[in-house]
């Protein structure tokens, strides 16, 4: 894959990941745990193309920040997989664990703006709008559901 196609892939997957996060928060607000779980699995599947982009980054001579952005979202996905799906730890009631989780969440999803930005300015703008919407929904659903 050439670098331009990789940039588009990064843009598409970043936008998809942000949309999935928005839908996850909405499904929590609407009390639809089955749909939330399915969306969560789809979100975790984005680790495959993000992993591919990370593995190919050296070939495309990416700057260090790109590695950090991909590493942040992949770290969050692995953390989410372990906490919510594999070990099913009820960590959201423990303040320090929630703070660490949220820190990784926003580092990872914030990095999606930079990944999407490689595909062009319009991708950047779309990612910023989706990130801000996702952020508002994240805090709103936390206040409403405690999750």
C-alpha positions in Angstrom: 0.0 0.0 0.0 1.4 3.4 -0.9 1.5 6.3 1.6 -1.6 8.1 0.2 -3.8 5.1 0.5 -2.5 4.5 4.0 -3.4 8.1 4.9 -6.9 7.6 3.6 -7.2 4.3 5.5 -6.1 6.2 8.7 -8.6 8.9 8.0 -11.5 6.4 7.5 -10.6 4.2 10.5 -10.1 7.3 12.7 -13.5 8.7 11.8 -15.1 5.3 12.1 -13.6 4.9 15.6 -14.9 8.3 16.7 -18.4 7.5 15.3 -18.4 4.2 17.1 -17.5 5.9 20.4 -20.4 8.3 19.9 -22.8 5.4 19.2 -21.5 3.6 22.3 -22.2 6.6 24.5 -25.7 7.0 23.0 -26.5 3.3 23.5 -25.5 3.7 27.1 -27.8 6.7 27.5 -30.6 4.8 25.8 -30.1 1.7 28.0 -29.2 -0.7 25.2 -26.3 -2.8 26.6 -26.4 -5.4 23.8 -25.9 -2.8 21.1 -23.3 -1.1 23.3 -21.4 -4.4 23.5 -21.5 -5.0 19.8 -20.3 -1.5 19.1 -17.5 -2.0 21.5 -16.4 -5.1 19.7 -16.5 -3.2 16.4 -14.4 -0.4 18.1 -11.8 -2.9 19.2 -11.6 -4.3 15.7 -10.2 -1.0 14.6 -7.0 -2.2 16.3 -6.3 -4.3 13.2 -5.9 -1.5 10.7 -4.3 0.8 13.3 -1.8 -2.0 14.0 -1.1 -2.3 10.3 -0.5 1.5 10.1 1.8 1.3 13.0 3.8 -1.6 11.6 4.2 0.2 8.2 5.0 3.6 9.6 8.7 3.2 9.3 8.4 2.3 5.7 6.5 5.6 5.1 9.1 7.5 7.2 6.5 8.8 9.7 7.3 11.4 12.3 7.5 10.3 16.0 4.2 11.9 16.9 2.4 9.5 14.5 3.8 6.6 16.4 2.6 8.2 19.6 -0.9 8.7 18.2 -1.2 5.2 17.0 0.4 3.8 20.2 -2.1 5.8 22.3 -5.2 4.4 20.6 -3.8 0.9 20.4 -2.9 1.1 24.2 -6.5 2.2 25.0 -8.0 -0.6 22.9 -5.9 -3.2 24.7 -6.8 -1.7 28.0 -10.5 -1.6 27.2 -10.3 -5.2 25.9 -8.7 -6.4 29.2 -10.9 -4.4 31.6 -14.3 -4.7 30.0 -14.2 -7.9 27.9 -11.6 -10.3 29.2 -11.4 -9.8 32.9 -14.7 -7.8 33.3 -13.3 -5.6 36.1 -15.8 -3.2 37.6 -13.2 -0.4 37.7 -15.5 2.5 37.0 -16.5 2.8 40.7 -12.8 3.2 41.7 -11.8 6.8 41.3 -8.1 6.4 40.5 -8.8 3.6 38.0 -11.4 5.6 36.3 -9.1 8.6 36.0 -6.3 6.5 34.4 -8.9 4.9 32.1 -10.3 8.3 31.0 -6.7 9.6 30.5 -5.9 6.8 28.1 -9.3 7.2 26.4 -8.8 10.8 25.6 -5.2 10.4 24.7 -6.1 7.7 22.2 -9.2 9.3 20.8 -7.5 12.7 20.7 -4.7 11.1 18.6 -7.2 10.1 16.1 -7.4 13.7 15.0 -3.8 13.6 14.0 -4.1 10.3 12.2 -7.2 11.5 10.3 -5.3 14.7 9.5 -2.8 12.8 7.4 -5.6 12.3 4.8 -6.2 16.1 4.5 -7.7 19.2 6.1 -11.4 18.0 5.6 -10.5 14.8 7.5 -9.0 16.9 10.3 -12.1 19.1 10.6 -14.4 16.1 10.6 -12.3 14.4 13.3 -12.3 17.5 15.4 -16.1 17.9 15.2 -16.6 14.2 16.0 -14.1 14.4 18.9 -15.9 17.4 20.5 -19.3 15.7 20.1 -17.9 12.5 21.5 -16.3 14.4 24.5 -19.6 16.1 25.3 -21.5 12.8 25.1 -18.8 11.0 27.2 -19.3 13.4 30.1 -23.1 13.6 29.7 -23.5 9.8 29.8 -21.1 9.5 32.7 -23.2 12.0 34.7 -26.4 10.2 33.7 -25.4 6.6 34.0 -22.3 6.6 36.2 -20.5 4.5 33.6 
